[in-house]
């Protein structure tokens, strides 16, 4: 397969019409939250056992839901207004459009069959996320700018690292924001249930990226490590710079649109009628992050930077009654 579209649109088991029954989807959702490798002992990054466990995790926790048959719940007028007014839909659709290309481009470069399979599946799932969002905006009449042409990345490794680290950070905060929307009633229960597999899939994606990163570092020649680490540092500098401003997207007609690049961090006011203190939001993100990862084999590595940064920031934020209550529950448990 040479065309990237062959990679992100090809997944043989997804073509089985009987694979996406409600029973199969429910079983897959359970597996995605209760998975362990049968291999005993430690899973050391760089080892064959670790690499195969990562690939098996991603393959065996696949959820066969189909965007084309999702029954989008009917929303009342006020809920529909709130959902359609969120300033995220253009950048969300375009981000997934770019992510599928970047994942597929990097998968094409990998020689190892296990990691190649995992990253190819990741590209396919990114394409499915784009389809889910496209079906949603169509169902609810959300206006979008015309999509630009998506181009293959010129620097494949750089593009893959930017996408992978971005997802690690954005997913951490998105887990908390999704829970805020759920608790506040911003998203009705039916819509929460519809999007839940997508949110858990993001957890799998960043779990794969964290373990690919550890495997890649452990297996690359030592002389390549310094340049790779410089590139990783440069990616973080780029992401910080990107987060300081507004995200700019360009539609097919060449018009520039600006949207908030940090919606997952500062979007609590948009999805709740209350102004949640930052410390409480960070606590919620940490709890949701732990909950979503808890069902996977603990020997697999988890993304650490965003959770560690959140814990660091908490020390400089005032405690609230809600945070004291939460800390009390954690101490008891």
Phi and psi in degrees as GROMACS dihedral restraints (atoms count N, CA, C in turn):
[ dihedral_restraints ]
;  ai    aj    ak    al  type     phi  dphi    fc
    3     4     5     6     1  -101.3    20    10
    4     5     6     7     1   -40.9    20    10
    6     7     8     9     1   -71.5    20    10
    7     8     9    10     1   135.0    20    10
    9    10    11    12     1   -61.9    20    10
   10    11    12    13     1   -31.5    20    10
   12    13    14    15     1   -63.6    20    10
   13    14    15    16     1   -27.5    20    10
   15    16    17    18     1   -65.1    20    10
   16    17    18    19     1   -30.0    20    10
   18    19    20    21     1   -79.9    20    10
   19    20    21    22     1   -49.9    20    10
   21    22    23    24     1   -84.0    20    10
   22    23    24    25     1    -0.2    20    10
   24    25    26    27     1  -115.5    20    10
   25    26    27    28     1     0.9    20    10
   27    28    29    30     1  -113.4    20    10
   28    29    30    31     1   112.8    20    10
   30    31    32    33     1  -148.4    20    10
   31    32    33    34     1    98.0    20    10
   33    34    35    36     1   -51.1    20    10
   34    35    36    37     1   -45.5    20    10
   36    37    38    39     1   -68.9    20    10
   37    38    39    40     1   -17.8    20    10
   39    40    41    42     1   -75.9    20    10
   40    41    42    43     1   -13.2    20    10
   42    43    44    45     1   -84.8    20    10
   43    44    45    46     1   -10.9    20    10
   45    46    47    48     1   -68.7    20    10
   46    47    48    49     1   116.1    20    10
   48    49    50    51     1   -64.6    20    10
   49    50    51    52     1   -23.0    20    10
   51    52    53    54     1   -89.9    20    10
   52    53    54    55     1    -1.1    20    10
   54    55    56    57     1   -77.6    20    10
   55    56    57    58     1   -20.9    20    10
   57    58    59    60     1  -105.8    20    10
   58    59    60    61     1    27.7    20    10
   60    61    62    63     1   -65.6    20    10
   61    62    63    64     1   155.5    20    10
   63    64    65    66     1   -53.6    20    10
   64    65    66    67     1   -37.4    20    10
   66    67    68    69     1   -67.3    20    10
   67    68    69    70     1   -41.7    20    10
   69    70    71    72     1   -67.2    20    10
   70    71    72    73     1   -39.9    20    10
   72    73    74    75     1   -65.5    20    10
   73    74    75    76     1   -42.1    20    10
   75    76    77    78     1   -64.2    20    10
   76    77    78    79     1   -40.8    20    10
   78    79    80    81     1   -64.9    20    10
   79    80    81    82     1   -41.8    20    10
   81    82    83    84     1   -65.4    20    10
   82    83    84    85     1   -38.5    20    10
   84    85    86    87     1   -63.5    20    10
   85    86    87    88     1   -39.4    20    10
   87    88    89    90     1   -64.8    20    10
   88    89    90    91     1   -45.3    20    10
   90    91    92    93     1   -61.0    20    10
   91    92    93    94     1   -36.5    20    10
   93    94    95    96     1   -66.7    20    10
   94    95    96    97     1   -13.7    20    10
   96    97    98    99     1  -114.4    20    10
   97    98    99   100     1     2.4    20    10
   99   100   101   102     1  -145.4    20    10
  100   101   102   103     1    72.1    20    10
  102   103   104   105     1  -127.4    20    10
  103   104   105   106     1   134.6    20    10
  105   106   107   108     1  -142.0    20    10
  106   107   108   109     1   146.8    20    10
  108   109   110   111     1   -77.1    20    10
  109   110   111   112     1   138.0    20    10
  111   112   113   114     1   -74.5    20    10
  112   113   114   115     1    -9.1    20    10
  114   115   116   117     1   -71.0    20    10
  115   116   117   118     1   125.9    20    10
  117   118   119   120     1   -77.8    20    10
  118   119   120   121     1   163.0    20    10
  120   121   122   123     1    84.1    20    10
  121   122   123   124     1  -178.8    20    10
  123   124   125   126     1   -70.1    20    10
  124   125   126   127     1   154.0    20    10
  126   127   128   129     1  -110.5    20    10
  127   128   129   130     1    86.9    20    10
  129   130   131   132     1   -77.8    20    10
  130   131   132   133     1   125.8    20    10
  132   133   134   135     1   -53.6    20    10
  133   134   135   136     1   133.4    20    10
  135   136   137   138     1    99.5    20    10
  136   137   138   139     1   -17.6    20    10
  138   139   140   141     1   -82.8    20    10
  139   140   141   142     1   158.2    20    10
  141   142   143   144     1   -62.5    20    10
  142   143   144   145     1   -38.0    20    10
  144   145   146   147     1   -63.4    20    10
  145   146   147   148     1   -42.3    20    10
  147   148   149   150     1   -65.2    20    10
  148   149   150   151     1   -47.7    20    10
  150   151   152   153     1   -59.2    20    10
  151   152   153   154     1   -45.7    20    10
  153   154   155   156     1   -69.1    20    10
  154   155   156   157     1   -35.5    20    10
  156   157   158   159     1   -63.8    20    10
  157   158   159   160     1   -41.2    20    10
  159   160   161   162     1   -62.1    20    10
  160   161   162   163     1   -46.8    20    10
  162   163   164   165     1   -65.0    20    10
  163   164   165   166     1   -40.8    20    10
  165   166   167   168     1   -66.9    20    10
  166   167   168   169     1   -39.7    20    10
  168   169   170   171     1   -56.6    20    10
  169   170   171   172     1   -48.7    20    10
  171   172   173   174     1   -68.2    20    10
  172   173   174   175     1   -36.7    20    10
  174   175   176   177     1   -73.4    20    10
  175   176   177   178     1   -43.9    20    10
  177   178   179   180     1   -78.6    20    10
  178   179   180   181     1   -17.2    20    10
  180   181   182   183     1   -99.4    20    10
  181   182   183   184     1    13.2    20    10
  183   184   185   186     1   -62.8    20    10
  184   185   186   187     1   134.7    20    10
  186   187   188   189     1  -105.2    20    10
  187   188   189   190     1   123.9    20    10
  189   190   191   192     1   -86.4    20    10
  190   191   192   193     1    16.7    20    10
  192   193   194   195     1   -58.0    20    10
  193   194   195   196     1   148.1    20    10
  195   196   197   198     1  -115.4    20    10
  196   197   198   199     1   123.8    20    10
  198   199   200   201     1   -56.9    20    10
  199   200   201   202     1   -33.1    20    10
  201   202   203   204     1   -69.0    20    10
  202   203   204   205     1   -19.4    20    10
  204   205   206   207     1  -113.0    20    10
  205   206   207   208     1     8.9    20    10
  207   208   209   210     1   -65.8    20    10
  208   209   210   211     1   129.7    20    10
  210   211   212   213     1   -93.0    20    10
  211   212   213   214     1    98.3    20    10
  213   214   215   216     1   -70.8    20    10
  214   215   216   217     1   124.9    20    10
  216   217   218   219     1   -64.5    20    10
  217   218   219   220     1   147.6    20    10
  219   220   221   222     1   -73.3    20    10
  220   221   222   223     1   130.8    20    10
  222   223   224   225     1  -106.9    20    10
  223   224   225   226     1   142.6    20    10
  225   226   227   228     1   -69.9    20    10
  226   227   228   229     1   167.0    20    10
  228   229   230   231     1   -58.4    20    10
  229   230   231   232     1   -41.7    20    10
  231   232   233   234     1   -69.6    20    10
  232   233   234   235     1   -43.4    20    10
  234   235   236   237     1   -64.3    20    10
  235   236   237   238     1   -40.7    20    10
  237   238   239   240     1   -61.4    20    10
  238   239   240   241     1   -41.5    20    10
  240   241   242   243     1   -62.3    20    10
  241   242   243   244     1   -42.7    20    10
  243   244   245   246     1   -64.7    20    10
  244   245   246   247     1   -45.4    20    10
  246   247   248   249     1   -64.9    20    10
  247   248   249   250     1   -46.4    20    10
  249   250   251   252     1   -70.6    20    10
  250   251   252   253     1   -20.5    20    10
  252   253   254   255     1   -86.0    20    10
  253   254   255   256     1    -7.5    20    10
  255   256   257   258     1   -62.2    20    10
  256   257   258   259     1   132.5    20    10
  258   259   260   261     1   -85.9    20    10
  259   260   261   262     1    49.4    20    10
  261   262   263   264     1  -129.7    20    10
  262   263   264   265     1   -13.6    20    10
  264   265   266   267     1   -70.1    20    10
  265   266   267   268     1   -40.4    20    10
  267   268   269   270     1   -60.3    20    10
  268   269   270   271     1   -50.9    20    10
  270   271   272   273     1   -69.2    20    10
  271   272   273   274     1   -30.5    20    10
  273   274   275   276     1   -66.3    20    10
  274   275   276   277     1   -47.3    20    10
  276   277   278   279     1   -63.6    20    10
  277   278   279   280     1   -44.6    20    10
  279   280   281   282     1   -70.5    20    10
  280   281   282   283     1   -32.7    20    10
  282   283   284   285     1   -63.2    20    10
  283   284   285   286     1   -43.4    20    10
  285   286   287   288     1   -67.8    20    10
  286   287   288   289     1   -35.1    20    10
  288   289   290   291     1   -62.0    20    10
  289   290   291   292     1   -40.1    20    10
  291   292   293   294     1   -74.6    20    10
  292   293   294   295     1   -38.1    20    10
  294   295   296   297     1   -61.8    20    10
  295   296   297   298     1   -40.9    20    10
  297   298   299   300     1   -62.4    20    10
  298   299   300   301     1   -38.1    20    10
  300   301   302   303     1   -67.7    20    10
  301   302   303   304     1   -43.5    20    10
  303   304   305   306     1   -66.9    20    10
  304   305   306   307     1   -41.6    20    10
  306   307   308   309     1   -64.8    20    10
  307   308   309   310     1   -44.4    20    10
  309   310   311   312     1   -65.0    20    10
  310   311   312   313     1   -40.1    20    10
  312   313   314   315     1   -62.6    20    10
  313   314   315   316     1   -41.0    20    10
  315   316   317   318     1   -73.4    20    10
  316   317   318   319     1   -37.7    20    10
  318   319   320   321     1   -59.5    20    10
  319   320   321   322     1   -35.6    20    10
  321   322   323   324     1   -64.5    20    10
  322   323   324   325     1   -26.1    20    10
  324   325   326   327     1   -82.8    20    10
  325   326   327   328     1   -18.7    20    10
  327   328   329   330     1   -80.4    20    10
  328   329   330   331     1   133.9    20    10
  330   331   332   333     1   -90.1    20    10
  331   332   333   334     1   -33.8    20    10
  333   334   335   336     1   -63.6    20    10
  334   335   336   337     1   123.7    20    10
  336   337   338   339     1   -65.0    20    10
  337   338   339   340     1   -34.9    20    10
  339   340   341   342     1   -67.6    20    10
  340   341   342   343     1   -50.3    20    10
  342   343   344   345     1   -69.2    20    10
  343   344   345   346     1   -33.7    20    10
  345   346   347   348     1   -61.9    20    10
  346   347   348   349     1   -42.5    20    10
  348   349   350   351     1   -63.8    20    10
  349   350   351   352     1   -44.1    20    10
  351   352   353   354     1   -64.0    20    10
  352   353   354   355     1   -45.6    20    10
  354   355   356   357     1   -72.6    20    10
  355   356   357   358     1   -29.4    20    10
  357   358   359   360     1   -66.3    20    10
  358   359   360   361     1   -41.1    20    10
  360   361   362   363     1   -64.4    20    10
  361   362   363   364     1   -37.6    20    10
  363   364   365   366     1   -60.6    20    10
  364   365   366   367     1   -43.7    20    10
  366   367   368   369     1   -61.4    20    10
  367   368   369   370     1   -42.1    20    10
  369   370   371   372     1   -61.4    20    10
  370   371   372   373     1   -41.9    20    10
  372   373   374   375     1   -70.1    20    10
  373   374   375   376     1   -33.3    20    10
  375   376   377   378     1   -63.2    20    10
  376   377   378   379     1   -39.2    20    10
  378   379   380   381     1   -64.9    20    10
  379   380   381   382     1   -37.4    20    10
  381   382   383   384     1   -67.4    20    10
  382   383   384   385     1   -36.4    20    10
  384   385   386   387     1   -59.6    20    10
  385   386   387   388     1   -40.8    20    10
  387   388   389   390     1   -62.8    20    10
  388   389   390   391     1   -40.4    20    10
  390   391   392   393     1   -64.3    20    10
  391   392   393   394     1   -41.0    20    10
  393   394   395   396     1   -59.9    20    10
  394   395   396   397     1   -49.3    20    10
  396   397   398   399     1   -62.4    20    10
  397   398   399   400     1   -40.5    20    10
  399   400   401   402     1   -63.6    20    10
  400   401   402   403     1   -41.3    20    10
  402   403   404   405     1   -66.5    20    10
  403   404   405   406     1   -36.1    20    10
  405   406   407   408     1   -67.2    20    10
  406   407   408   409     1   -49.1    20    10
  408   409   410   411     1   -64.6    20    10
  409   410   411   412     1   -30.1    20    10
  411   412   413   414     1   -69.9    20    10
  412   413   414   415     1   -43.0    20    10
  414   415   416   417     1   -65.1    20    10
  415   416   417   418     1   -35.3    20    10
  417   418   419   420     1  -104.3    20    10
  418   419   420   421     1     6.6    20    10
  420   421   422   423     1    64.5    20    10
  421   422   423   424     1    35.5    20    10
  423   424   425   426     1   -79.2    20    10
  424   425   426   427     1   122.1    20    10
  426   427   428   429     1   -72.2    20    10
  427   428   429   430     1   131.8    20    10
  429   430   431   432     1  -124.2    20    10
  430   431   432   433     1   150.7    20    10
  432   433   434   435     1   -69.6    20    10
  433   434   435   436     1   150.8    20    10
  435   436   437   438     1   -62.3    20    10
  436   437   438   439     1   135.2    20    10
  438   439   440   441     1   -72.3    20    10
  439   440   441   442     1   142.8    20    10
  441   442   443   444     1   -77.8    20    10
  442   443   444   445     1   172.3    20    10
  444   445   446   447     1   -76.0    20    10
  445   446   447   448     1   132.0    20    10
  447   448   449   450     1   -91.1    20    10
  448   449   450   451     1   129.7    20    10
  450   451   452   453     1  -111.4    20    10
  451   452   453   454     1   147.9    20    10
  453   454   455   456     1   -62.0    20    10
  454   455   456   457     1   140.0    20    10
  456   457   458   459     1   -67.1    20    10
  457   458   459   460     1   139.4    20    10
  459   460   461   462     1   -75.8    20    10
  460   461   462   463     1   -40.1    20    10
  462   463   464   465     1  -106.8    20    10
  463   464   465   466     1    94.3    20    10
  465   466   467   468     1   -63.2    20    10
  466   467   468   469     1   -45.7    20    10
  468   469   470   471     1   -63.5    20    10
  469   470   471   472     1   -45.1    20    10
  471   472   473   474     1   -59.0    20    10
  472   473   474   475     1   -47.0    20    10
  474   475   476   477     1   -62.5    20    10
  475   476   477   478     1   -39.7    20    10
  477   478   479   480     1   -67.2    20    10
  478   479   480   481     1   -42.3    20    10
  480   481   482   483     1   -64.9    20    10
  481   482   483   484     1   -42.6    20    10
  483   484   485   486     1   -60.3    20    10
  484   485   486   487     1   -46.0    20    10
  486   487   488   489     1   -65.8    20    10
  487   488   489   490     1   -43.9    20    10
  489   490   491   492     1   -63.7    20    10
  490   491   492   493     1   -48.5    20    10
  492   493   494   495     1   -68.7    20    10
  493   494   495   496     1   -35.2    20    10
  495   496   497   498     1   -60.8    20    10
  496   497   498   499     1   -44.2    20    10
  498   499   500   501     1   -64.5    20    10
  499   500   501   502     1   -36.1    20    10
  501   502   503   504     1   -61.1    20    10
  502   503   504   505     1   -43.8    20    10
  504   505   506   507     1   -73.4    20    10
  505   506   507   508     1   -50.2    20    10
  507   508   509   510     1   -64.1    20    10
  508   509   510   511     1   -38.3    20    10
  510   511   512   513     1   -66.4    20    10
  511   512   513   514     1   -38.9    20    10
  513   514   515   516     1   -56.0    20    10
  514   515   516   517     1   -48.6    20    10
  516   517   518   519     1   -76.1    20    10
  517   518   519   520     1   -30.2    20    10
  519   520   521   522     1   -66.2    20    10
  520   521   522   523     1   -34.1    20    10
  522   523   524   525     1   -58.4    20    10
  523   524   525   526     1   -44.9    20    10
  525   526   527   528     1   -68.8    20    10
  526   527   528   529     1   -41.8    20    10
  528   529   530   531     1   -65.1    20    10
  529   530   531   532     1   -38.2    20    10
  531   532   533   534     1   -62.9    20    10
  532   533   534   535     1   -39.1    20    10
  534   535   536   537     1   -68.9    20    10
  535   536   537   538     1   -37.3    20    10
  537   538   539   540     1   -60.1    20    10
  538   539   540   541     1   -47.0    20    10
  540   541   542   543     1   -61.7    20    10
  541   542   543   544     1   -35.8    20    10
  543   544   545   546     1   -68.4    20    10
  544   545   546   547     1   -48.1    20    10
  546   547   548   549     1   -68.5    20    10
  547   548   549   550     1   -35.1    20    10
  549   550   551   552     1   -78.3    20    10
  550   551   552   553     1   -13.3    20    10
  552   553   554   555     1    82.6    20    10
  553   554   555   556     1     6.6    20    10
  555   556   557   558     1   -59.1    20    10
  556   557   558   559     1   -45.2    20    10
  558   559   560   561     1   -98.2    20    10
  559   560   561   562     1   124.0    20    10
  561   562   563   564     1   -63.6    20    10
  562   563   564   565     1   158.1    20    10
  564   565   566   567     1   -55.2    20    10
  565   566   567   568     1   -37.1    20    10
  567   568   569   570     1   -65.5    20    10
  568   569   570   571     1   -37.7    20    10
  570   571   572   573     1   -73.6    20    10
  571   572   573   574     1   -36.6    20    10
  573   574   575   576     1   -59.4    20    10
  574   575   576   577     1   -45.8    20    10
  576   577   578   579     1   -63.4    20    10
  577   578   579   580     1   -36.6    20    10
  579   580   581   582     1   -66.4    20    10
  580   581   582   583     1   -39.1    20    10
  582   583   584   585     1   -87.2    20    10
  583   584   585   586     1   -12.3    20    10
  585   586   587   588     1   -56.6    20    10
  586   587   588   589     1   -44.0    20    10
  588   589   590   591     1   -60.9    20    10
  589   590   591   592     1   -33.1    20    10
  591   592   593   594     1   -67.6    20    10
  592   593   594   595     1   -41.6    20    10
  594   595   596   597     1   -63.9    20    10
  595   596   597   598     1   -42.1    20    10
  597   598   599   600     1   -68.3    20    10
  598   599   600   601     1   -31.5    20    10
  600   601   602   603     1   -64.4    20    10
  601   602   603   604     1   -36.1    20    10
  603   604   605   606     1   -62.9    20    10
  604   605   606   607     1   -35.9    20    10
  606   607   608   609     1   -61.4    20    10
  607   608   609   610     1   -44.1    20    10
  609   610   611   612     1   -62.5    20    10
  610   611   612   613     1   -38.0    20    10
  612   613   614   615     1   -63.6    20    10
  613   614   615   616     1   -45.1    20    10
  615   616   617   618     1   -77.7    20    10
  616   617   618   619     1   -23.9    20    10
  618   619   620   621     1   -65.4    20    10
  619   620   621   622     1   -42.9    20    10
  621   622   623   624     1   -62.2    20    10
  622   623   624   625     1   -45.1    20    10
  624   625   626   627     1   -62.8    20    10
  625   626   627   628     1   -43.8    20    10
  627   628   629   630     1   -61.3    20    10
  628   629   630   631     1   -38.8    20    10
  630   631   632   633     1   -81.0    20    10
  631   632   633   634     1   -32.0    20    10
  633   634   635   636     1   -61.0    20    10
  634   635   636   637     1   -43.8    20    10
  636   637   638   639     1   -60.1    20    10
  637   638   639   640     1   -44.7    20    10
  639   640   641   642     1   -65.7    20    10
  640   641   642   643     1   -41.5    20    10
  642   643   644   645     1   -64.0    20    10
  643   644   645   646     1   -43.7    20    10
  645   646   647   648     1   -63.3    20    10
  646   647   648   649     1   -43.0    20    10
  648   649   650   651     1   -64.2    20    10
  649   650   651   652     1   -40.1    20    10
  651   652   653   654     1   -73.4    20    10
  652   653   654   655     1   -24.5    20    10
  654   655   656   657     1  -104.6    20    10
  655   656   657   658     1   -10.5    20    10
  657   658   659   660     1   -77.2    20    10
  658   659   660   661     1   150.6    20    10
  660   661   662   663     1   -58.7    20    10
  661   662   663   664     1   144.8    20    10
  663   664   665   666     1   -58.5    20    10
  664   665   666   667     1   -32.6    20    10
  666   667   668   669     1   -70.8    20    10
  667   668   669   670     1   -16.7    20    10
  669   670   671   672     1   -88.3    20    10
  670   671   672   673     1   -17.0    20    10
  672   673   674   675     1   -60.3    20    10
  673   674   675   676     1   -46.4    20    10
  675   676   677   678     1   -57.5    20    10
  676   677   678   679     1   -46.0    20    10
  678   679   680   681     1   -65.2    20    10
  679   680   681   682     1   -38.7    20    10
  681   682   683   684     1   -63.3    20    10
  682   683   684   685     1   -43.6    20    10
  684   685   686   687     1   -67.1    20    10
  685   686   687   688     1   -33.1    20    10
  687   688   689   690     1   -63.8    20    10
  688   689   690   691     1   -40.6    20    10
  690   691   692   693     1   -65.8    20    10
  691   692   693   694     1   -40.3    20    10
  693   694   695   696     1   -61.1    20    10
  694   695   696   697     1   -44.5    20    10
  696   697   698   699     1   -61.8    20    10
  697   698   699   700     1   -41.1    20    10
  699   700   701   702     1   -64.3    20    10
  700   701   702   703     1   -35.4    20    10
  702   703   704   705     1   -62.6    20    10
  703   704   705   706     1   -43.4    20    10
  705   706   707   708     1   -66.0    20    10
  706   707   708   709     1   -38.9    20    10
  708   709   710   711     1   -61.2    20    10
  709   710   711   712     1   -44.1    20    10
  711   712   713   714     1   -61.7    20    10
  712   713   714   715     1   -43.2    20    10
  714   715   716   717     1   -67.1    20    10
  715   716   717   718     1   -38.1    20    10
  717   718   719   720     1   -63.3    20    10
  718   719   720   721     1   -46.3    20    10
  720   721   722   723     1   -60.2    20    10
  721   722   723   724     1   -42.1    20    10
  723   724   725   726     1   -63.3    20    10
  724   725   726   727     1   -39.1    20    10
  726   727   728   729     1   -73.5    20    10
  727   728   729   730     1   -16.2    20    10
  729   730   731   732     1   -75.7    20    10
  730   731   732   733     1   -17.7    20    10
  732   733   734   735     1  -122.0    20    10
  733   734   735   736     1  -169.3    20    10
  735   736   737   738     1   -89.0    20    10
  736   737   738   739     1   147.0    20    10
  738   739   740   741     1   -77.1    20    10
  739   740   741   742     1   133.8    20    10
  741   742   743   744     1  -110.6    20    10
  742   743   744   745     1   125.2    20    10
  744   745   746   747     1  -119.0    20    10
  745   746   747   748     1   151.6    20    10
  747   748   749   750     1  -121.0    20    10
  748   749   750   751     1   130.1    20    10
  750   751   752   753     1   -82.9    20    10
  751   752   753   754     1  -178.6    20    10
  753   754   755   756     1   -66.3    20    10
  754   755   756   757     1   -19.0    20    10
  756   757   758   759     1   -93.0    20    10
  757   758   759   760     1     2.2    20    10
  759   760   761   762     1    87.7    20    10
  760   761   762   763     1     7.3    20    10
  762   763   764   765     1   -83.1    20    10
  763   764   765   766     1   137.4    20    10
  765   766   767   768     1   -91.9    20    10
  766   767   768   769     1   134.4    20    10
  768   769   770   771     1  -123.3    20    10
  769   770   771   772     1   135.7    20    10
  771   772   773   774     1  -106.4    20    10
  772   773   774   775     1   133.8    20    10
  774   775   776   777     1  -140.4    20    10
  775   776   777   778     1   159.0    20    10
  777   778   779   780     1   -69.0    20    10
  778   779   780   781     1   119.9    20    10
  780   781   782   783     1   -76.8    20    10
  781   782   783   784     1   -13.9    20    10
  783   784   785   786     1  -115.6    20    10
  784   785   786   787     1    31.4    20    10
  786   787   788   789     1   -59.5    20    10
  787   788   789   790     1   -37.1    20    10
  789   790   791   792     1   -65.7    20    10
  790   791   792   793     1   -21.8    20    10
  792   793   794   795     1   -90.6    20    10
  793   794   795   796     1   -45.9    20    10
  795   796   797   798     1  -110.9    20    10
  796   797   798   799     1    19.0    20    10
  798   799   800   801     1   -91.4    20    10
  799   800   801   802     1     9.7    20    10
  801   802   803   804     1   -63.0    20    10
  802   803   804   805     1   -33.2    20    10
  804   805   806   807     1   -66.8    20    10
  805   806   807   808     1   -26.6    20    10
  807   808   809   810     1   -76.1    20    10
  808   809   810   811     1   -27.1    20    10
  810   811   812   813     1  -114.5    20    10
  811   812   813   814     1     9.9    20    10
  813   814   815   816     1  -149.2    20    10
  814   815   816   817     1   152.5    20    10
  816   817   818   819     1   -84.4    20    10
  817   818   819   820     1     0.9    20    10
  819   820   821   822     1  -115.9    20    10
  820   821   822   823     1   157.4    20    10
  822   823   824   825     1   -96.0    20    10
  823   824   825   826     1    97.2    20    10
  825   826   827   828     1   -77.2    20    10
  826   827   828   829     1   126.5    20    10
  828   829   830   831     1   -57.8    20    10
  829   830   831   832     1   146.8    20    10
  831   832   833   834     1   -59.2    20    10
  832   833   834   835     1   -38.7    20    10
  834   835   836   837     1   -62.6    20    10
  835   836   837   838     1   -42.0    20    10
  837   838   839   840     1   -64.3    20    10
  838   839   840   841     1   -38.6    20    10
  840   841   842   843     1   -66.5    20    10
  841   842   843   844     1   -41.0    20    10
  843   844   845   846     1   -63.6    20    10
  844   845   846   847     1   -40.1    20    10
  846   847   848   849     1   -60.8    20    10
  847   848   849   850     1   -41.2    20    10
  849   850   851   852     1   -65.4    20    10
  850   851   852   853     1   -42.8    20    10
  852   853   854   855     1   -61.1    20    10
  853   854   855   856     1   -42.9    20    10
  855   856   857   858     1   -63.3    20    10
  856   857   858   859     1   -43.1    20    10
  858   859   860   861     1   -66.0    20    10
  859   860   861   862     1   -43.8    20    10
  861   862   863   864     1   -67.8    20    10
  862   863   864   865     1   -38.0    20    10
  864   865   866   867     1   -61.1    20    10
  865   866   867   868     1   -45.9    20    10
  867   868   869   870     1   -63.6    20    10
  868   869   870   871     1   -42.9    20    10
  870   871   872   873     1   -62.7    20    10
  871   872   873   874     1   -43.7    20    10
  873   874   875   876     1   -71.1    20    10
  874   875   876   877     1   -30.9    20    10
  876   877   878   879     1   -86.8    20    10
  877   878   879   880     1   -14.8    20    10
  879   880   881   882     1   -63.0    20    10
  880   881   882   883     1   -24.2    20    10
  882   883   884   885     1   -84.2    20    10
  883   884   885   886     1    -4.6    20    10
  885   886   887   888     1   -97.0    20    10
  886   887   888   889     1   152.3    20    10
  888   889   890   891     1   -45.8    20    10
  889   890   891   892     1   120.5    20    10
  891   892   893   894     1   -64.9    20    10
  892   893   894   895     1   -11.9    20    10
  894   895   896   897     1   -78.4    20    10
  895   896   897   898     1   -14.6    20    10
  897   898   899   900     1   -80.3    20    10
  898   899   900   901     1   142.1    20    10
  900   901   902   903     1   -73.8    20    10
  901   902   903   904     1   146.7    20    10
  903   904   905   906     1  -109.5    20    10
  904   905   906   907     1   150.6    20    10
  906   907   908   909     1   -59.7    20    10
  907   908   909   910     1   135.0    20    10
  909   910   911   912     1  -113.1    20    10
  910   911   912   913     1   -28.4    20    10
  912   913   914   915     1   -61.9    20    10
  913   914   915   916     1   -51.3    20    10
  915   916   917   918     1   -62.3    20    10
  916   917   918   919     1   -47.5    20    10
  918   919   920   921     1   -61.3    20    10
  919   920   921   922     1   -41.4    20    10
  921   922   923   924     1   -66.6    20    10
  922   923   924   925     1   -38.4    20    10
  924   925   926   927     1   -64.0    20    10
  925   926   927   928     1   -40.3    20    10
  927   928   929   930     1   -63.3    20    10
  928   929   930   931     1   -42.8    20    10
  930   931   932   933     1   -64.3    20    10
  931   932   933   934     1   -37.8    20    10
  933   934   935   936     1   -64.3    20    10
  934   935   936   937     1   -45.7    20    10
  936   937   938   939     1   -63.8    20    10
  937   938   939   940     1   -31.8    20    10
  939   940   941   942     1   -58.9    20    10
  940   941   942   943     1   -32.9    20    10
  942   943   944   945     1   -65.5    20    10
  943   944   945   946     1   -20.4    20    10
  945   946   947   948     1  -104.4    20    10
  946   947   948   949     1     5.7    20    10
  948   949   950   951     1  -109.9    20    10
  949   950   951   952     1   142.0    20    10
  951   952   953   954     1   -66.1    20    10
  952   953   954   955     1   143.1    20    10
  954   955   956   957     1   -73.9    20    10
  955   956   957   958     1   143.1    20    10
  957   958   959   960     1  -114.7    20    10
  958   959   960   961     1   163.0    20    10
  960   961   962   963     1   -54.6    20    10
  961   962   963   964     1   -37.0    20    10
  963   964   965   966     1   -67.5    20    10
  964   965   966   967     1   -40.5    20    10
  966   967   968   969     1   -68.6    20    10
  967   968   969   970     1   -35.9    20    10
  969   970   971   972     1   -64.0    20    10
  970   971   972   973     1   -40.8    20    10
  972   973   974   975     1   -63.2    20    10
  973   974   975   976     1   -42.4    20    10
  975   976   977   978     1   -66.9    20    10
  976   977   978   979     1   -39.9    20    10
  978   979   980   981     1   -65.9    20    10
  979   980   981   982     1   -33.8    20    10
  981   982   983   984     1   -65.9    20    10
  982   983   984   985     1   -40.5    20    10
  984   985   986   987     1   -66.1    20    10
  985   986   987   988     1   -39.4    20    10
  987   988   989   990     1   -66.5    20    10
  988   989   990   991     1   -36.4    20    10
  990   991   992   993     1   -66.6    20    10
  991   992   993   994     1   -38.2    20    10
  993   994   995   996     1   -67.4    20    10
  994   995   996   997     1   -41.4    20    10
